[in-house]
Amino acid sequence: MELVLDPPHGIGPLRLGMTPDEARAALETLGPLEPTAYGELAVHLTSGLGFSVGFGAGPTRDRVNAIEVWRPHERDVVRYRDVDIFGLPALEVVERLRSHIDLMPNEDDDGFTARALYLALWRPFAADDDPDEAQGHFFQSVLVARPGYDDTPAEAAARLASGGEPGY
């Protein structure tokens, strides 16, 4: 399977802003549903590729506000701008994506985020020079969310004041 990231709209058949029923139907096109401890809807394929959708809080609690995909063990490819997000070393992904988007290192982990789109890449630790240490050498998940997904209260207020939408 090959999936294309389309921030800030979605990933493959999964779209931000979907209702729970729409998200459930889209996920079922990918594989059997699995409930999670936090109430998200999730699918895990035998290749290791996994998907989950999260829902907003408050007035947007009935809409998908984030979609996450986990790194497969084999076969499946997830791309953004023709960059294989999980198949290339993390630092190579960052270098290639920076020619298209403003991708910044996260302060609290070894991931990177493009907040204007809301595209976030994550790995549990950095092992940039050791391809045998797959969890640190490659990104392990990618999240697509509405811009404003992780805004502080002040940033959210400024976004709304300037005519932008809340991050769900």
C-alpha positions as CSV (number, residue, x, y, z in Angstrom):
1,M,0.0,0.0,0.0
2,E,1.1,3.6,-0.7
3,L,-0.4,6.5,1.2
4,V,0.1,10.2,0.5
5,L,0.1,12.7,3.3
6,D,-2.1,15.7,2.5
7,P,-1.6,18.2,5.4
8,P,-3.7,20.0,6.6
9,H,-6.5,17.9,5.0
10,G,-5.7,14.3,5.9
11,I,-3.9,11.1,4.9
12,G,-5.2,8.8,2.2
13,P,-9.0,8.2,2.8
14,L,-8.8,9.8,6.3
15,R,-9.8,13.5,6.4
16,L,-9.7,16.0,9.2
17,G,-13.1,17.2,10.1
18,M,-14.8,13.8,9.5
19,T,-17.6,12.7,11.8
20,P,-17.0,9.5,13.8
21,D,-19.1,7.5,11.4
22,E,-17.2,8.9,8.4
23,A,-13.9,8.1,10.1
24,R,-15.0,4.6,11.0
25,A,-16.0,3.9,7.4
26,A,-12.8,5.3,6.0
27,L,-10.7,3.3,8.5
28,E,-12.6,0.1,7.6
29,T,-11.4,0.6,4.0
30,L,-7.9,0.1,5.3
31,G,-8.5,-2.8,7.7
32,P,-10.4,-4.1,10.8
33,L,-11.0,-1.5,13.5
34,E,-9.5,-1.7,16.9
35,P,-10.6,0.4,19.9
36,T,-7.9,2.2,21.9
37,A,-7.6,3.1,25.6
38,Y,-8.2,6.8,24.8
39,G,-11.3,6.4,22.6
40,E,-9.6,6.9,19.3
41,L,-10.4,4.6,16.4
42,A,-7.4,2.6,15.1
43,V,-6.4,0.0,12.5
44,H,-3.2,-2.1,12.4
45,L,-2.2,-4.0,9.3
46,T,-0.1,-7.2,9.3
47,S,2.8,-5.1,7.7
48,G,2.9,-3.1,10.9
49,L,1.4,0.0,9.4
50,G,-1.0,1.5,11.8
51,F,-3.6,4.3,11.7
52,S,-5.5,6.2,14.4
53,V,-7.8,9.1,14.4
54,G,-8.4,11.4,17.4
55,F,-11.4,13.7,18.0
56,G,-11.5,17.3,19.2
57,A,-12.7,18.6,22.6
58,G,-15.6,21.0,23.3
59,P,-17.7,22.0,20.4
60,T,-15.5,20.0,17.9
61,R,-15.5,16.7,19.9
62,D,-17.5,15.0,17.1
63,R,-14.9,15.8,14.4
64,V,-11.6,14.2,13.6
65,N,-8.8,16.6,14.7
66,A,-5.7,14.4,14.2
67,I,-4.7,11.4,12.2
68,E,-1.6,9.4,13.0
69,V,0.2,6.8,11.0
70,W,2.9,4.4,12.4
71,R,5.9,3.0,10.6
72,P,5.4,-0.3,8.9
73,H,7.8,-3.2,9.2
74,E,7.6,-3.9,5.5
75,R,6.1,-3.1,2.1
76,D,3.9,-0.1,2.8
77,V,5.1,3.4,1.9
78,V,3.9,6.8,3.3
79,R,5.0,9.8,1.3
80,Y,4.8,13.6,1.4
81,R,6.1,15.6,-1.6
82,D,7.7,12.3,-3.0
83,V,9.7,11.8,0.3
84,D,9.4,8.3,1.8
85,I,8.7,9.3,5.4
86,F,9.4,5.9,7.0
87,G,11.8,4.4,4.4
88,L,14.6,7.1,4.6
89,P,16.7,8.0,7.6
90,A,15.1,10.6,9.7
91,L,17.7,13.3,9.0
92,E,17.4,12.7,5.3
93,V,13.6,13.1,5.5
94,V,14.1,16.4,7.4
95,E,16.6,17.7,4.8
96,R,14.4,16.8,1.9
97,L,11.2,18.2,3.5
98,R,12.8,21.5,4.5
99,S,13.1,22.4,0.8
100,H,9.2,22.5,0.8
101,I,8.1,23.3,4.4
102,D,9.2,25.0,7.6
103,L,10.1,22.0,9.7
104,M,11.5,22.7,13.1
105,P,12.9,20.4,15.8
106,N,10.6,19.7,18.8
107,E,11.8,21.0,22.1
108,D,10.6,18.0,24.1
109,D,11.5,15.0,21.9
110,D,13.6,14.0,18.9
111,G,10.8,14.8,16.4
112,F,10.1,17.6,14.0
113,T,7.0,19.7,13.4
114,A,5.8,21.9,10.6
115,R,3.2,23.9,12.6
116,A,1.8,26.0,9.7
117,L,0.5,22.8,8.0
118,Y,0.4,20.7,11.1
119,L,2.7,17.8,10.1
120,A,4.6,16.2,13.0
121,L,7.3,13.5,12.7
122,W,8.3,11.5,15.7
123,R,10.9,9.0,16.9
124,P,11.5,8.0,20.5
125,F,15.2,9.0,20.4
126,A,17.9,10.0,17.9
127,A,20.4,7.4,16.6
128,D,21.2,9.2,13.4
129,D,24.4,7.4,12.6
130,D,23.2,3.8,13.4
131,P,20.8,2.3,10.8
132,D,20.6,-0.9,12.9
133,E,18.9,1.2,15.6
134,A,15.7,1.5,13.6
135,Q,13.6,3.3,16.3
136,G,16.0,6.2,16.4
137,H,17.4,6.2,12.9
138,F,14.0,6.3,11.2
139,F,10.8,8.2,12.1
140,Q,8.3,5.9,13.8
141,S,5.1,8.0,13.3
142,V,3.7,10.9,11.5
143,L,0.7,13.1,12.6
144,V,-1.4,15.3,10.5
145,A,-3.7,17.7,12.3
146,R,-5.5,21.1,11.7
147,P,-3.2,24.1,12.0
148,G,-3.6,25.2,15.6
149,Y,-3.7,21.7,16.9
150,D,-1.2,22.4,19.7
151,D,-1.8,26.2,20.1
152,T,-1.4,27.7,23.5
153,P,-4.5,29.6,24.7
154,A,-2.9,32.8,23.6
155,E,-2.1,31.5,20.2
156,A,-5.6,30.1,19.8
157,A,-7.1,33.5,20.7
158,A,-4.8,35.2,18.2
159,R,-5.7,32.7,15.5
160,L,-9.5,33.3,16.1
161,A,-9.0,37.1,16.2
162,S,-7.3,37.0,12.8
163,G,-10.1,35.1,11.3
164,G,-8.5,31.6,11.4
165,E,-10.3,28.5,12.6
166,P,-9.6,26.7,15.8
167,G,-7.5,23.6,15.6
168,Y,-10.5,21.4,16.5
